[in-house]
Amino acid sequence: MSLRSTFATSRFTIIALAILVNFALARGVNAQKSDSSYLRTLKYKPAKTSYFKNGLHLALPPLKPAATSNAKINLARPDDKLVTNVKVYPIPVTDVLNVKYNVSRNAYVNVNVMDVLGNNVLTLFSQRVEFGEQNISYNISNKLSRGFYFVRIVVGTESVNTRISVL
């Protein structure tokens, strides 16, 4: 009989201690809510900026003390735009056309020059590229006559058109 009462007493003691610890922790959280850092974390909501939209590109930490890594990590979401930050310069173009753009993930890229009617006049670039910033320089002297053209960049299913003038 004394063995049964010992087990019952120990179970009762463990349950009582668990309840007391629970109340003690709950009071500690209430006291912590007055802390300003706790309130800042509750109110913090990340803004919708290009920083979050384009994903983070981080360098990996070194694996060995003397080794460094330059591998890119792409954290872009699948619903993000494939091509961003498209710049075509100089305008007006005289001899060299520069195209700069950013690709959010590995994709097939076509860069074409079209006339005003939409006919393909010149293909500047057509191949698969890795994510990141891409630059194309193309010599157009004696290939395009004077006038207005469009540069179309097609990445996957997205396309961006930019008007240029050739002198």
N, C-alpha and C positions, 0 to 999 in steps of 0.2 A: 504494500500500500504506500509506503514511503517513496518508492521508485516512481509510481504514478503521479504522486503529488509533486515530485521534483520536476518531471517532464511538463506537467501542467503549469507549474510556477515559471519555468524557464520560457515556455511558449508565451505566456502572458507577459513576461518581462520583455521579450523581444518585440512583441507587437506594440507594447506601450512605448518602448524606445523608438521604434519606427515612426509612430505617430508624433512623438515629441520632436524628433529630428525633422520631420516634415513641416511642423509648425515653425520650428526655428529657422529653417531655410526659407520658408515663405515670408517670414518677417525680415530676413536679410534682403530679399528681393525688393520688398517694399521700401526699405531704407535705401537701397541702391537706386531706385527710380528718381530720387532727388538729385542724383549725380548728373552733372551736365553732359558728360560723355555718353551716358546711357540714353539721355534724351536726344542727343545728336544722332545716334545710330537709329533711333526710332523714326525721326523726321527725315532722314536722308533718303532721297530717291534720285537715282542717276538721271541726269538730263539727257534728252535725246539729241546728242551731238554726233558729229561725224566720227568722233573718237570711238564711241560705242557701236556705231553703225558699220564702220569699216572693219571692225575687229582689231585685235591687238597683234602686233608683230613683235615678238620677243626674241632676244638672243638667249640661247641656252647657257647655263652656267658651265664653267670649265669642268671637264671630267677628271683631269689631272691638274696638279698645281701649276704646271708650266704650259698646259694646253689651253687653247681658247677655241670656242666654237662659233661659227658664223652661220649655222643652219637657221632657216626661217621657220617659224611656227605660224600657221594660219588659223586664227580662231573666228573666222567670219562665219556667219550663219548662212544656211542655204537659201534663205529668202532675200538676202542682200543683193544689191546691183552687182553685175559682173564687171562693168566698166565704169570708171569714174575719173574725174579730173582730166578731161580731154582738153588738150591745148594744141592748136595748130598755129605755127608761126614761121617766118614773119609774114605779115599781111600788109601790103601786097607782096606776093612771091615773085622773085626775079629769077633765081637760078636754083636754090636749094630749099626744099620743103621739109620742115621739121614737125614731127608729130610726137606728142608726149601724152601718155595715158597710164592709168593704173588699173590692173586686173585683180579682182578679189580672190580668184581661185584659178587653178590650171584650166585652160580652155583653148579652143581653136580660134584664131584671130585672122580676119580679113580686113585689109585696109585698101580701099579702092578710091580712085578719082573718077567722078562722073560729071558729064556735062549737064547743062540746065534741063535737058529733056529726060535725064535719068539714065542715059546710055553709059555703060562702063567704058571709060577712055583709057585708064591706066591702073594696073594692080601694083601697089607699092609693097605689100606684105601679105603673105598667106601661109601660116604655119601655126603649130601648137606652141603655146608659151606657158611658163610657170607664173604663179601669182607674183604681184609686185609691180613696181614702176617699169614701164617700157618706153624706149626712145627709138624713133626711126628718123633717119636723115636720108633724103632721096634727091638726087640731082635731076631736075626736070627741064633743064635748058635743052632746047630743040625737040622736046617731046610734047609740050603743050603750047598751043598758040595763045595769044592774048585773049583775055575774057574772064568770065565768071565760071567757077566750077564748084563742085561739092566733094568734100572728103567724107567718105562713109566708113566708119569703123564698126565691124560686126564681130561681136564676141558672144559665142554660143547662140542664144536666141535674141540677144539685145543688140540694138544698133544705135549709133550716134552719128548725126550728119552735121557738118560744119561747112559754111560757105567760105571760099577763098577767091581772091582775084589774082590773075597772073598778068604781069606786065612784060 
